[in-house]
Amino acid sequence: MPISVGAILEFIIGWVVSAIVIYVVLKIFPGKQKRENIAGALLAALVGEIIFALFNILNIPFANTLAIVAWLWALRKIFGVGWIGAAVIAFLIYVFSVFVSLLGLPHII
């Protein structure tokens, strides 16, 4: 099944919007993280999408919970924070993503 240009554009726009959300969260989060830049935010958004898509495809019990743990681990490695720091970053990303959704903007995370 071929992928449409519209689907590709929607993914790219959603990826960039998600990266901007992550970038803003990193600027709000206290301290200096590794990769606290737009490239790090783009990486985190892409890794998050891959993790959640993979666990969704696997269709195993507790897939969402396992995906969240995997994403927290990825956030730890990407930004050089601990588990609590990764959890706070993930929570803030979620809150900002809800706000972005209310504005009607696409996002992937």
PyMOL commands that place a pseudoatom at each C-alpha (Angstrom):
pseudoatom trace, name=CA, resn=MET, resi=1, chain=A, elem=C, hetatm=0, pos=[0.000, 0.000, 0.000]
pseudoatom trace, name=CA, resn=PRO, resi=2, chain=A, elem=C, hetatm=0, pos=[1.625, 3.288, -1.084]
pseudoatom trace, name=CA, resn=ILE, resi=3, chain=A, elem=C, hetatm=0, pos=[1.960, 6.149, 1.369]
pseudoatom trace, name=CA, resn=SER, resi=4, chain=A, elem=C, hetatm=0, pos=[0.334, 9.391, 0.236]
pseudoatom trace, name=CA, resn=VAL, resi=5, chain=A, elem=C, hetatm=0, pos=[2.094, 12.736, 0.117]
pseudoatom trace, name=CA, resn=GLY, resi=6, chain=A, elem=C, hetatm=0, pos=[-0.559, 14.059, 2.506]
pseudoatom trace, name=CA, resn=ALA, resi=7, chain=A, elem=C, hetatm=0, pos=[0.291, 11.388, 5.085]
pseudoatom trace, name=CA, resn=ILE, resi=8, chain=A, elem=C, hetatm=0, pos=[3.989, 12.216, 4.817]
pseudoatom trace, name=CA, resn=LEU, resi=9, chain=A, elem=C, hetatm=0, pos=[3.310, 15.943, 5.224]
pseudoatom trace, name=CA, resn=GLU, resi=10, chain=A, elem=C, hetatm=0, pos=[1.023, 15.292, 8.183]
pseudoatom trace, name=CA, resn=PHE, resi=11, chain=A, elem=C, hetatm=0, pos=[3.742, 13.202, 9.852]
pseudoatom trace, name=CA, resn=ILE, resi=12, chain=A, elem=C, hetatm=0, pos=[6.418, 15.862, 9.242]
pseudoatom trace, name=CA, resn=ILE, resi=13, chain=A, elem=C, hetatm=0, pos=[4.214, 18.689, 10.534]
pseudoatom trace, name=CA, resn=GLY, resi=14, chain=A, elem=C, hetatm=0, pos=[3.221, 16.622, 13.570]
pseudoatom trace, name=CA, resn=TRP, resi=15, chain=A, elem=C, hetatm=0, pos=[6.870, 15.727, 14.199]
pseudoatom trace, name=CA, resn=VAL, resi=16, chain=A, elem=C, hetatm=0, pos=[7.950, 19.376, 14.095]
pseudoatom trace, name=CA, resn=VAL, resi=17, chain=A, elem=C, hetatm=0, pos=[5.057, 20.488, 16.340]
pseudoatom trace, name=CA, resn=SER, resi=18, chain=A, elem=C, hetatm=0, pos=[5.932, 17.723, 18.824]
pseudoatom trace, name=CA, resn=ALA, resi=19, chain=A, elem=C, hetatm=0, pos=[9.594, 18.750, 18.738]
pseudoatom trace, name=CA, resn=ILE, resi=20, chain=A, elem=C, hetatm=0, pos=[8.639, 22.354, 19.474]
pseudoatom trace, name=CA, resn=VAL, resi=21, chain=A, elem=C, hetatm=0, pos=[6.563, 21.171, 22.460]
pseudoatom trace, name=CA, resn=ILE, resi=22, chain=A, elem=C, hetatm=0, pos=[9.522, 19.127, 23.740]
pseudoatom trace, name=CA, resn=TYR, resi=23, chain=A, elem=C, hetatm=0, pos=[11.912, 22.055, 23.173]
pseudoatom trace, name=CA, resn=VAL, resi=24, chain=A, elem=C, hetatm=0, pos=[9.664, 24.407, 25.185]
pseudoatom trace, name=CA, resn=VAL, resi=25, chain=A, elem=C, hetatm=0, pos=[9.408, 21.824, 27.988]
pseudoatom trace, name=CA, resn=LEU, resi=26, chain=A, elem=C, hetatm=0, pos=[13.205, 21.479, 28.072]
pseudoatom trace, name=CA, resn=LYS, resi=27, chain=A, elem=C, hetatm=0, pos=[13.548, 25.247, 28.421]
pseudoatom trace, name=CA, resn=ILE, resi=28, chain=A, elem=C, hetatm=0, pos=[11.041, 25.238, 31.318]
pseudoatom trace, name=CA, resn=PHE, resi=29, chain=A, elem=C, hetatm=0, pos=[12.578, 22.204, 33.062]
pseudoatom trace, name=CA, resn=PRO, resi=30, chain=A, elem=C, hetatm=0, pos=[15.171, 23.394, 35.610]
pseudoatom trace, name=CA, resn=GLY, resi=31, chain=A, elem=C, hetatm=0, pos=[18.847, 22.724, 35.004]
pseudoatom trace, name=CA, resn=LYS, resi=32, chain=A, elem=C, hetatm=0, pos=[20.818, 22.114, 31.859]
pseudoatom trace, name=CA, resn=GLN, resi=33, chain=A, elem=C, hetatm=0, pos=[20.106, 18.885, 30.012]
pseudoatom trace, name=CA, resn=LYS, resi=34, chain=A, elem=C, hetatm=0, pos=[22.177, 17.240, 27.309]
pseudoatom trace, name=CA, resn=ARG, resi=35, chain=A, elem=C, hetatm=0, pos=[20.850, 18.012, 23.848]
pseudoatom trace, name=CA, resn=GLU, resi=36, chain=A, elem=C, hetatm=0, pos=[18.696, 20.880, 25.139]
pseudoatom trace, name=CA, resn=ASN, resi=37, chain=A, elem=C, hetatm=0, pos=[18.208, 22.138, 21.596]
pseudoatom trace, name=CA, resn=ILE, resi=38, chain=A, elem=C, hetatm=0, pos=[15.834, 21.674, 18.684]
pseudoatom trace, name=CA, resn=ALA, resi=39, chain=A, elem=C, hetatm=0, pos=[17.878, 18.750, 17.317]
pseudoatom trace, name=CA, resn=GLY, resi=40, chain=A, elem=C, hetatm=0, pos=[17.528, 16.936, 20.659]
pseudoatom trace, name=CA, resn=ALA, resi=41, chain=A, elem=C, hetatm=0, pos=[13.814, 17.704, 20.676]
pseudoatom trace, name=CA, resn=LEU, resi=42, chain=A, elem=C, hetatm=0, pos=[13.428, 16.373, 17.116]
pseudoatom trace, name=CA, resn=LEU, resi=43, chain=A, elem=C, hetatm=0, pos=[15.310, 13.218, 18.141]
pseudoatom trace, name=CA, resn=ALA, resi=44, chain=A, elem=C, hetatm=0, pos=[13.144, 12.716, 21.252]
pseudoatom trace, name=CA, resn=ALA, resi=45, chain=A, elem=C, hetatm=0, pos=[9.924, 13.200, 19.262]
pseudoatom trace, name=CA, resn=LEU, resi=46, chain=A, elem=C, hetatm=0, pos=[11.011, 10.704, 16.603]
pseudoatom trace, name=CA, resn=VAL, resi=47, chain=A, elem=C, hetatm=0, pos=[12.234, 8.131, 19.138]
pseudoatom trace, name=CA, resn=GLY, resi=48, chain=A, elem=C, hetatm=0, pos=[8.987, 8.500, 21.087]
pseudoatom trace, name=CA, resn=GLU, resi=49, chain=A, elem=C, hetatm=0, pos=[6.910, 7.922, 17.966]
pseudoatom trace, name=CA, resn=ILE, resi=50, chain=A, elem=C, hetatm=0, pos=[8.973, 4.860, 17.003]
pseudoatom trace, name=CA, resn=ILE, resi=51, chain=A, elem=C, hetatm=0, pos=[8.672, 3.388, 20.510]
pseudoatom trace, name=CA, resn=PHE, resi=52, chain=A, elem=C, hetatm=0, pos=[4.896, 3.869, 20.735]
pseudoatom trace, name=CA, resn=ALA, resi=53, chain=A, elem=C, hetatm=0, pos=[4.337, 2.631, 17.148]
pseudoatom trace, name=CA, resn=LEU, resi=54, chain=A, elem=C, hetatm=0, pos=[6.465, -0.464, 17.775]
pseudoatom trace, name=CA, resn=PHE, resi=55, chain=A, elem=C, hetatm=0, pos=[4.652, -1.388, 20.970]
pseudoatom trace, name=CA, resn=ASN, resi=56, chain=A, elem=C, hetatm=0, pos=[1.305, -0.719, 19.266]
pseudoatom trace, name=CA, resn=ILE, resi=57, chain=A, elem=C, hetatm=0, pos=[2.269, -3.075, 16.411]
pseudoatom trace, name=CA, resn=LEU, resi=58, chain=A, elem=C, hetatm=0, pos=[3.413, -5.790, 18.855]
pseudoatom trace, name=CA, resn=ASN, resi=59, chain=A, elem=C, hetatm=0, pos=[-0.059, -5.766, 20.430]
pseudoatom trace, name=CA, resn=ILE, resi=60, chain=A, elem=C, hetatm=0, pos=[1.123, -7.352, 23.687]
pseudoatom trace, name=CA, resn=PRO, resi=61, chain=A, elem=C, hetatm=0, pos=[-0.486, -7.029, 27.128]
pseudoatom trace, name=CA, resn=PHE, resi=62, chain=A, elem=C, hetatm=0, pos=[0.438, -3.777, 28.886]
pseudoatom trace, name=CA, resn=ALA, resi=63, chain=A, elem=C, hetatm=0, pos=[1.962, -2.438, 25.660]
pseudoatom trace, name=CA, resn=ASN, resi=64, chain=A, elem=C, hetatm=0, pos=[1.238, 1.196, 26.550]
pseudoatom trace, name=CA, resn=THR, resi=65, chain=A, elem=C, hetatm=0, pos=[2.795, 0.816, 29.992]
pseudoatom trace, name=CA, resn=LEU, resi=66, chain=A, elem=C, hetatm=0, pos=[5.876, -0.820, 28.513]
pseudoatom trace, name=CA, resn=ALA, resi=67, chain=A, elem=C, hetatm=0, pos=[6.078, 1.894, 25.854]
pseudoatom trace, name=CA, resn=ILE, resi=68, chain=A, elem=C, hetatm=0, pos=[5.945, 4.607, 28.528]
pseudoatom trace, name=CA, resn=VAL, resi=69, chain=A, elem=C, hetatm=0, pos=[8.777, 2.943, 30.458]
pseudoatom trace, name=CA, resn=ALA, resi=70, chain=A, elem=C, hetatm=0, pos=[10.800, 2.613, 27.244]
pseudoatom trace, name=CA, resn=TRP, resi=71, chain=A, elem=C, hetatm=0, pos=[10.182, 6.266, 26.389]
pseudoatom trace, name=CA, resn=LEU, resi=72, chain=A, elem=C, hetatm=0, pos=[11.199, 7.371, 29.895]
pseudoatom trace, name=CA, resn=TRP, resi=73, chain=A, elem=C, hetatm=0, pos=[14.403, 5.363, 29.460]
pseudoatom trace, name=CA, resn=ALA, resi=74, chain=A, elem=C, hetatm=0, pos=[14.968, 7.041, 26.080]
pseudoatom trace, name=CA, resn=LEU, resi=75, chain=A, elem=C, hetatm=0, pos=[14.382, 10.498, 27.590]
pseudoatom trace, name=CA, resn=ARG, resi=76, chain=A, elem=C, hetatm=0, pos=[16.931, 9.649, 30.304]
pseudoatom trace, name=CA, resn=LYS, resi=77, chain=A, elem=C, hetatm=0, pos=[19.530, 8.727, 27.711]
pseudoatom trace, name=CA, resn=ILE, resi=78, chain=A, elem=C, hetatm=0, pos=[18.785, 11.550, 25.263]
pseudoatom trace, name=CA, resn=PHE, resi=79, chain=A, elem=C, hetatm=0, pos=[18.723, 14.356, 27.848]
pseudoatom trace, name=CA, resn=GLY, resi=80, chain=A, elem=C, hetatm=0, pos=[20.984, 12.950, 30.568]
pseudoatom trace, name=CA, resn=VAL, resi=81, chain=A, elem=C, hetatm=0, pos=[18.422, 13.123, 33.381]
pseudoatom trace, name=CA, resn=GLY, resi=82, chain=A, elem=C, hetatm=0, pos=[17.343, 10.596, 36.014]
pseudoatom trace, name=CA, resn=TRP, resi=83, chain=A, elem=C, hetatm=0, pos=[14.108, 8.635, 36.129]
pseudoatom trace, name=CA, resn=ILE, resi=84, chain=A, elem=C, hetatm=0, pos=[12.287, 11.372, 38.044]
pseudoatom trace, name=CA, resn=GLY, resi=85, chain=A, elem=C, hetatm=0, pos=[13.572, 14.038, 35.656]
pseudoatom trace, name=CA, resn=ALA, resi=86, chain=A, elem=C, hetatm=0, pos=[12.427, 11.955, 32.683]
pseudoatom trace, name=CA, resn=ALA, resi=87, chain=A, elem=C, hetatm=0, pos=[9.005, 11.462, 34.317]
pseudoatom trace, name=CA, resn=VAL, resi=88, chain=A, elem=C, hetatm=0, pos=[8.615, 15.205, 34.937]
pseudoatom trace, name=CA, resn=ILE, resi=89, chain=A, elem=C, hetatm=0, pos=[9.677, 15.992, 31.362]
pseudoatom trace, name=CA, resn=ALA, resi=90, chain=A, elem=C, hetatm=0, pos=[7.219, 13.388, 30.018]
pseudoatom trace, name=CA, resn=PHE, resi=91, chain=A, elem=C, hetatm=0, pos=[4.406, 14.784, 32.182]
pseudoatom trace, name=CA, resn=LEU, resi=92, chain=A, elem=C, hetatm=0, pos=[5.090, 18.336, 30.991]
pseudoatom trace, name=CA, resn=ILE, resi=93, chain=A, elem=C, hetatm=0, pos=[5.202, 17.135, 27.377]
pseudoatom trace, name=CA, resn=TYR, resi=94, chain=A, elem=C, hetatm=0, pos=[1.806, 15.486, 27.927]
pseudoatom trace, name=CA, resn=VAL, resi=95, chain=A, elem=C, hetatm=0, pos=[0.315, 18.677, 29.427]
pseudoatom trace, name=CA, resn=PHE, resi=96, chain=A, elem=C, hetatm=0, pos=[1.646, 20.846, 26.602]
pseudoatom trace, name=CA, resn=SER, resi=97, chain=A, elem=C, hetatm=0, pos=[0.496, 18.279, 24.007]
pseudoatom trace, name=CA, resn=VAL, resi=98, chain=A, elem=C, hetatm=0, pos=[-3.045, 18.456, 25.384]
pseudoatom trace, name=CA, resn=PHE, resi=99, chain=A, elem=C, hetatm=0, pos=[-2.905, 22.238, 24.982]
pseudoatom trace, name=CA, resn=VAL, resi=100, chain=A, elem=C, hetatm=0, pos=[-1.624, 21.849, 21.399]
pseudoatom trace, name=CA, resn=SER, resi=101, chain=A, elem=C, hetatm=0, pos=[-4.467, 19.400, 20.673]
pseudoatom trace, name=CA, resn=LEU, resi=102, chain=A, elem=C, hetatm=0, pos=[-6.996, 21.915, 21.967]
pseudoatom trace, name=CA, resn=LEU, resi=103, chain=A, elem=C, hetatm=0, pos=[-5.580, 24.417, 19.462]
pseudoatom trace, name=CA, resn=GLY, resi=104, chain=A, elem=C, hetatm=0, pos=[-6.174, 21.855, 16.709]
pseudoatom trace, name=CA, resn=LEU, resi=105, chain=A, elem=C, hetatm=0, pos=[-2.505, 21.463, 15.782]
pseudoatom trace, name=CA, resn=PRO, resi=106, chain=A, elem=C, hetatm=0, pos=[-1.215, 18.027, 14.765]
pseudoatom trace, name=CA, resn=HIS, resi=107, chain=A, elem=C, hetatm=0, pos=[1.444, 16.293, 16.845]
pseudoatom trace, name=CA, resn=ILE, resi=108, chain=A, elem=C, hetatm=0, pos=[2.864, 12.787, 17.025]
pseudoatom trace, name=CA, resn=ILE, resi=109, chain=A, elem=C, hetatm=0, pos=[3.495, 12.406, 20.741]
for i in range(1, 109): cmd.bond("trace and resi %d" % i, "trace and resi %d" % (i + 1))
show_as sticks, trace
zoom trace
